[in-house]
Amino acid sequence: MIINPSSDKFINLIAAFFVLAALASCNKESFGPGDDTSFVKFFGDHLLDAGYDVKAIPDGGYVVVGTSAGENGKNIILIRTDRSGNLLWEPKLYGGDLDDYGYSLQLLPDGGFAIAGATTRENAEGHIYKNMYLLVTDESGEILWEKEYGGDSDEVCYSLNLTSDGGFILIGSTSGKDNSSSNIWLVKTDSQGDTLWTRTHGGVNDEEGNYITEINNGYIYAGYTKSFSQQGQSNTNIFVAKTNSSGRIVFPYTYGANGDDHGISIMPMDGGGYLILGSAVNPSTGKKNIFLSRVGEDISNIHWTKYLGGDTNHEPSCFKMTAGGRIAITGTIELSSADHRIFLMETDRNGNQLFFTTFGGSGIQRANAIDETDEGGYIITGSNNLGGNSMITLIKTRPGGKL
């Protein structure tokens, strides 16, 4: 279902108060709204809004998907801007009477968009549950079709990708009615969203899938597990699995140590092997760090592993391989309980840091996704929380992470 927002509900706000808060820690000489080489913009109505995925459009603009809170709960929001961050059309809201969530976004060959997340339902007995939700729109954000996956337990999609047969692959979690534990859940569809197969992976404790992509003869995904571990590991471990083309696991492996470690994403590398991004407790400092590891086609063959962040808590959310072969990582750095800022880090292919910068001031700022712009900079989305109010943040940087 598409919901038309009122004209005064979703605004593009560059008021001085928010600009000062967002840029308090940025090293820059000037800030000019409408400068298409860099900007910081906010969207929403000051409630509980957040951007969860962002993509650079071939025409130089950007598209953001996220969640927006209104009088009737949360809805999925789709925002389309030009290269200067100015709205091209009124933001689109999708959902029903209960909460809906937009977590993942893909550009379609015809110029439309595929969005995945979750929708909330209530059955005749009053049981409230979530289903995975996939919707496809045209280039103007008008819904072409929408599908739900799941039963009367909780199913949520955290990652959506296109497949070589023209269909979609979704990954997330499924849990029982009592929410006692969750497992990784994969859904493969055709081009119209009709289910081809589903797979559940996991053990007796909690598992979650956070990112999936197609590889030769199957798929590879990253997430976390509390059921499986290697010798010397405990608690929550980073979990990576290769599957065949039918979604059945052919090679699982866990990474991490004795902390609360989560797999965030994974990407195939030129020359073979994969790069894993995670959030992991650094065994040397006891702090949450960026976990970056290069592994072979045999994912148990670890070439190198790096913990980036030192003695400060870092929560990575996304990484991107640039056209120049560098690795851009974004997420949140915790300077204090009341001061969380967006960070942007760039490394070389071996995980050696090239630069690190932060955006934000007093309050809670979070980054959830990043993409590379056609100018060689980055576009980042997340949220900015000041005084208990959260708005969708859209940051565009110049090369080197500069505003």
KAWO-V497998 format. One record per run of one state. SS is the DSSP state (helix for helix, strand for strand, loop for the rest). FROM is the first residue (numbers start at 1). LEN is the number of residues. If there is no record, write none. Layout:
ss-><SS & SS>
from-><FROM & FROM>
len-><LEN & LEN>
//
This chain:
ss-><loop & strand & loop & strand & loop & helix & loop & strand & loop & strand & loop & strand & loop & strand & loop & strand & loop & strand & loop & strand & loop & strand & loop & strand & loop & strand & loop & strand & loop & strand & loop & strand & loop & strand & loop & strand & loop & strand & loop & strand & loop & strand & loop & strand & loop & strand & loop & strand & loop & strand & loop & strand & loop & strand & loop & strand & loop & strand & loop & strand & loop & strand & loop & strand & loop & strand & loop & strand & loop & helix & loop>
from-><1 & 2 & 5 & 11 & 14 & 16 & 24 & 39 & 45 & 48 & 49 & 50 & 57 & 62 & 71 & 73 & 82 & 87 & 88 & 92 & 95 & 100 & 108 & 113 & 123 & 128 & 138 & 143 & 150 & 154 & 163 & 168 & 176 & 182 & 190 & 195 & 202 & 207 & 216 & 218 & 226 & 236 & 245 & 249 & 256 & 260 & 261 & 262 & 269 & 274 & 282 & 288 & 296 & 302 & 309 & 313 & 322 & 327 & 337 & 339 & 348 & 353 & 360 & 363 & 373 & 378 & 387 & 389 & 397 & 399 & 402>
len-><1 & 3 & 6 & 3 & 2 & 8 & 15 & 6 & 3 & 1 & 1 & 7 & 5 & 9 & 2 & 9 & 5 & 1 & 4 & 3 & 5 & 8 & 5 & 10 & 5 & 10 & 5 & 7 & 4 & 9 & 5 & 8 & 6 & 8 & 5 & 7 & 5 & 9 & 2 & 8 & 10 & 9 & 4 & 7 & 4 & 1 & 1 & 7 & 5 & 8 & 6 & 8 & 6 & 7 & 4 & 9 & 5 & 10 & 2 & 9 & 5 & 7 & 3 & 10 & 5 & 9 & 2 & 8 & 2 & 3 & 2>
//
